[in-house]
Amino acid sequence: SVECEGKLVGFLSAFDCGEELEVHYVGLDYDCNRELGLYQRMLVEFLRRAIEGGHQRINYGRTAEQAKSSLGAEPVEMRLYTKHRNMIANRLITPLMASVAPNSFELRSPFKQVKVS
């Protein structure tokens, strides 16, 4: 947890899944985030815990791709399957689900690009 002036402003939780640390949930005071960079600090804290815990991978989840890519996270393709018990609802859901697409974002890298001569 993170405190500012005696007030809880951030917390995080993750699951130890063997070789993978699975980020579960973070909570933060968004007003304090601007000043203290809480979200980025939490991502770094997950990275520290994964390294110290001997994990091979971190599953940071599906949101804030740009912030996570600045730490070296890379997107992994996911599939979504939906099925309703009602056949009519299924026919309505199908075109809706086909229109669902992830937001585009700039993939960053924490590694400096070095030109080899």
KEFI-907946 format. One line per 5 residues: number of its first residue (from 0); their letters; for each residue x, y negated, z negated of C-alpha. Coordinates in steps of 0.001 Angstrom, whole numbers, plus 500000, padded with zeros to 6 digits. Layout:
BEGIN
NUM = A = X:Y:Z ~ ...
This chain:
BEGIN
0 = SVECE = 500000:500000:500000 ~ 501028:496380:500540 ~ 500240:493540:498176 ~ 500396:489778:498635 ~ 500045:487523:495605
5 = GKLVG = 498718:490477:493574 ~ 496022:491304:496138 ~ 495913:494577:498095 ~ 496239:493570:501756 ~ 497131:496861:503438
10 = FLSAF = 497139:500633:503079 ~ 497918:503610:505283 ~ 497376:507354:505348 ~ 498646:510220:507495 ~ 498548:514005:507666
15 = DCGEE = 501652:516187:507591 ~ 500926:518630:510426 ~ 504195:520544:510489 ~ 506291:519113:513316 ~ 503870:516209:513766
20 = LEVHY = 502928:513319:511501 ~ 499338:512434:512387 ~ 498391:508866:511574 ~ 494962:508970:510016 ~ 493897:505516:508958
25 = VGLDY = 495223:502056:508234 ~ 493455:499202:506558 ~ 494644:495626:506437 ~ 493627:492078:505715 ~ 493762:490528:509185
30 = DCNRE = 494277:487027:507778 ~ 497456:488203:506034 ~ 498465:490213:509107 ~ 499184:487027:511047 ~ 501576:485776:508380
35 = LGLYQ = 503147:489056:507234 ~ 503007:491240:510363 ~ 501283:493989:508377 ~ 500237:496161:511305 ~ 503717:496319:512842
40 = RMLVE = 505210:496970:509392 ~ 502777:499871:508916 ~ 503768:501386:512270 ~ 507424:501169:511232 ~ 506561:502728:507858
45 = FLRRA = 504927:505699:509625 ~ 508074:506042:511741 ~ 510266:505970:508618 ~ 508129:508615:506918 ~ 508215:510834:510009
50 = IEGGH = 512012:510639:510191 ~ 512460:511271:506472 ~ 509924:514123:506604 ~ 511748:515838:509460 ~ 508830:515505:511892
55 = QRINY = 509503:515857:515620 ~ 506529:513719:516728 ~ 504121:511055:515525 ~ 500519:510929:516705 ~ 499745:507215:516330
60 = GRTAE = 496227:507575:517744 ~ 494431:505910:520639 ~ 494375:502173:519925 ~ 496853:499277:520018 ~ 498940:500963:522702
65 = QAKSS = 501136:497932:523336 ~ 502213:497542:519700 ~ 502939:501258:519425 ~ 504876:501389:522698 ~ 507231:498720:521336
70 = LGAEP = 508388:501419:518878 ~ 508852:504010:521616 ~ 505390:505602:521559 ~ 504271:506952:524924 ~ 500662:507520:526003
75 = VEMRL = 499368:511074:526252 ~ 496496:511904:528593 ~ 493304:512872:526799 ~ 490093:514415:528069 ~ 486600:513763:526790
80 = YTKHR = 483855:516371:526909 ~ 480243:515536:526119 ~ 477151:517673:526212 ~ 473701:516982:524888 ~ 471142:519670:524058
85 = NMIAN = 468642:517865:526268 ~ 469215:518381:530034 ~ 467781:514961:530924 ~ 470104:513263:528453 ~ 473013:515183:530002
90 = RLITP = 472141:513789:533432 ~ 472100:510256:532003 ~ 475341:510713:530061 ~ 477360:512080:533008 ~ 477604:508833:535058
95 = LMASV = 478113:506819:531886 ~ 481058:508973:530793 ~ 482581:508799:534294 ~ 482781:505018:533888 ~ 484722:505235:530614
100 = APNSF = 488371:504423:531199 ~ 491164:503285:528906 ~ 492167:499631:528922 ~ 495280:498793:530874 ~ 498258:497575:528869
105 = ELRSP = 501920:496752:529291 ~ 504015:499754:528293 ~ 507007:498461:526339 ~ 510233:500125:525317 ~ 512411:499521:522263
110 = FKQVK = 515449:500583:524278 ~ 517612:498027:526024 ~ 517962:498580:529754 ~ 521654:498912:530593 ~ 522903:498738:534159
115 = VS = 525582:501279:534944 ~ 528194:500090:537430
